[in-house]
Amino acid sequence: MTGQRVLIIGAGYIASHIARRLATLGHTIVLSSRHESTPAGEQLGWLPVDVRERQSVHSLIRAACPDTVITVHGPSDITWCEANPEQATAAHQRGASYLAEAFENGRIIAISTDNVFPGHAESCGESAPTAPANTYGRAKLAAENILLATHNALALRVSLVYGWDSSGLRPNFFTTCAQQLRAARPVVVPADCWNTPVLADDVAEWTAALLDSAHTGVIHLGGPRRLTRLAWATHIAQTYGVDPDLVSAAPQESTGYACRPRNACLHSERAAGIPELAVLAPMDVLEASTKLILTGEDYL
Ligand SMILES: NC(=O)c1ccc[n+]([C@@H]2O[C@H](COP(=O)([O-])OP(=O)(O)OC[C@H]3O[C@@H](n4cnc5c(N)ncnc54)[C@H](OP(=O)(O)O)[C@@H]3O)[C@@H](O)[C@H]2O)c1
């Protein structure tokens, strides 16, 4: 259905990318969060919500009157969630149950995570058994289960999302790393954990494709390359032509990534059978990083 009224719960990094893409395709977009925030220069609506509050979620649904709801709200900082389990659970698990009751039978697309897996396997498809390694993964999995039980929801699990993020609030790994290395400042990163990073534009493109479909259940979106942050940072240093010795390795346990699964990597067993997705090949992280660096100087 084109020209949908889409309510996006969340107004941060990924929400903004999805909102811009959907607006370009002719959908009417309302973002929502606790503090007003819409991407600069965009004609996007915004409404207040705190997903931890039942009345707030019910009021939001009444005010927005959406055809489809996309949930892509925080907290998204995995380390913060580990230190604040009640807050993480309130926002993700309780927020999902309020949404399921307020938007009864409505179509919901939930942006979820690879942290629903323990990280023992090199990569997980949709059929892999879940067993979250941390608080964030448990809260997100609980939210998925609540929404999927409505039988009209889709959980799009995405890997580590990257791209330029000029907001300066909590820039993703690529942006932080590029800023550091371009300024010839050292970065210390783990070499013993792996990701399949996915470009924010690809998340937006897949979400847009799924908006026009009736698919339910779980779909995975990971980038095509599995790599360590060490390999990624080294590539960024080489692209800038700075000393690769600025990048050094540390054990995962000694870094801010300690509570994350060793493998946070996704592949899809379903996408090839879904015509809307089969034509959308996610970008390779090293190729995309080179392009971002060559075209994105304005952000630094
Ligand atoms: N970033 C990734 O690599 C990644 C990967 C996989 C999945 N995801 C999922 O994608 C979602 C968004 O990630 P992101 O990187 O876009 O995060 P982000 O930039 O930190 O944005 C989070 C948004 O959620 C809002 N929010 C936080 N608490 C809220 C609450 N109680 N009620 C309503 N809104 C609230 C924030 O605004 P206010 O603070 O103003 O409320 C903000 O707009 C998360 O659920 C995360 O699990 C992210």
Ligand as a Chemical Component Dictionary entry (heavy atoms), coordinates in Angstrom:
data_LIG
# 
_chem_comp.id                   LIG 
_chem_comp.type                 NON-POLYMER 
_chem_comp.pdbx_formal_charge   0 
_chem_comp.three_letter_code    LIG 
# 
loop_
_chem_comp_atom.comp_id 
_chem_comp_atom.atom_id 
_chem_comp_atom.alt_atom_id 
_chem_comp_atom.type_symbol 
_chem_comp_atom.charge 
_chem_comp_atom.model_Cartn_x 
_chem_comp_atom.model_Cartn_y 
_chem_comp_atom.model_Cartn_z 
_chem_comp_atom.pdbx_ordinal 
LIG N1  N1  N 0  22.386 1.022  16.324 1  
LIG C1  C1  C 0  22.554 -0.265 16.016 2  
LIG O1  O1  O 0  23.649 -0.701 15.600 3  
LIG C2  C2  C 0  21.401 -1.207 16.166 4  
LIG C3  C3  C 0  21.539 -2.541 15.735 5  
LIG C4  C4  C 0  20.457 -3.415 15.895 6  
LIG C5  C5  C 0  19.268 -2.953 16.429 7  
LIG N2  N2  N 1  19.157 -1.657 16.829 8  
LIG C6  C6  C 0  17.894 -1.212 17.432 9  
LIG O2  O2  O 0  17.426 -0.011 16.837 10 
LIG C7  C7  C 0  16.837 0.839  17.828 11 
LIG C8  C8  C 0  17.340 2.275  17.665 12 
LIG O3  O3  O 0  18.734 2.331  17.573 13 
LIG P1  P1  P 0  19.463 3.717  17.250 14 
LIG O4  O4  O 0  20.893 3.388  17.007 15 
LIG O5  O5  O -1 18.698 4.472  16.216 16 
LIG O6  O6  O 0  19.330 4.441  18.653 17 
LIG P2  P2  P 0  19.403 5.983  19.050 18 
LIG O7  O7  O 0  20.038 6.801  17.961 19 
LIG O8  O8  O 0  19.980 6.002  20.404 20 
LIG O9  O9  O 0  17.864 6.427  19.135 21 
LIG C9  C9  C 0  17.014 5.943  20.093 22 
LIG C10 C10 C 0  15.713 6.742  20.044 23 
LIG O10 O10 O 0  14.791 6.172  20.985 24 
LIG C11 C11 C 0  14.218 7.222  21.753 25 
LIG N3  N3  N 0  13.846 6.697  23.066 26 
LIG C12 C12 C 0  14.672 6.253  24.048 27 
LIG N4  N4  N 0  13.963 5.877  25.122 28 
LIG C13 C13 C 0  12.663 6.101  24.817 29 
LIG C14 C14 C 0  11.451 5.955  25.538 30 
LIG N5  N5  N 0  11.423 5.515  26.796 31 
LIG N6  N6  N 0  10.291 6.281  24.918 32 
LIG C15 C15 C 0  10.306 6.738  23.649 33 
LIG N7  N7  N 0  11.415 6.920  22.918 34 
LIG C16 C16 C 0  12.587 6.608  23.502 35 
LIG C17 C17 C 0  15.310 8.295  21.809 36 
LIG O11 O11 O 0  14.795 9.604  22.019 37 
LIG P3  P3  P 0  14.526 10.210 23.489 38 
LIG O12 O12 O 0  15.748 9.942  24.309 39 
LIG O13 O13 O 0  14.256 11.661 23.228 40 
LIG O14 O14 O 0  13.307 9.521  23.993 41 
LIG C18 C18 C 0  15.870 8.210  20.385 42 
LIG O15 O15 O 0  15.103 8.974  19.495 43 
LIG C19 C19 C 0  17.127 0.200  19.181 44 
LIG O16 O16 O 0  15.949 -0.426 19.632 45 
LIG C20 C20 C 0  18.111 -0.877 18.897 46 
LIG O17 O17 O 0  17.790 -2.005 19.640 47 
LIG C21 C21 C 0  20.197 -0.782 16.720 48 
# 
loop_
_chem_comp_bond.comp_id 
_chem_comp_bond.atom_id_1 
_chem_comp_bond.atom_id_2 
_chem_comp_bond.value_order 
_chem_comp_bond.pdbx_ordinal 
LIG N1  C1  SING 1  
LIG C1  O1  DOUB 2  
LIG C1  C2  SING 3  
LIG C2  C3  SING 4  
LIG C2  C21 DOUB 5  
LIG C3  C4  DOUB 6  
LIG C4  C5  SING 7  
LIG C5  N2  DOUB 8  
LIG N2  C6  SING 9  
LIG N2  C21 SING 10 
LIG C6  O2  SING 11 
LIG C6  C20 SING 12 
LIG O2  C7  SING 13 
LIG C7  C8  SING 14 
LIG C7  C19 SING 15 
LIG C8  O3  SING 16 
LIG O3  P1  SING 17 
LIG P1  O4  DOUB 18 
LIG P1  O5  SING 19 
LIG P1  O6  SING 20 
LIG O6  P2  SING 21 
LIG P2  O7  DOUB 22 
LIG P2  O8  SING 23 
LIG P2  O9  SING 24 
LIG O9  C9  SING 25 
LIG C9  C10 SING 26 
LIG C10 O10 SING 27 
LIG C10 C18 SING 28 
LIG O10 C11 SING 29 
LIG C11 N3  SING 30 
LIG C11 C17 SING 31 
LIG N3  C12 SING 32 
LIG N3  C16 SING 33 
LIG C12 N4  DOUB 34 
LIG N4  C13 SING 35 
LIG C13 C14 SING 36 
LIG C13 C16 DOUB 37 
LIG C14 N5  SING 38 
LIG C14 N6  DOUB 39 
LIG N6  C15 SING 40 
LIG C15 N7  DOUB 41 
LIG N7  C16 SING 42 
LIG C17 O11 SING 43 
LIG C17 C18 SING 44 
LIG O11 P3  SING 45 
LIG P3  O12 DOUB 46 
LIG P3  O13 SING 47 
LIG P3  O14 SING 48 
LIG C18 O15 SING 49 
LIG C19 O16 SING 50 
LIG C19 C20 SING 51 
LIG C20 O17 SING 52 
# 
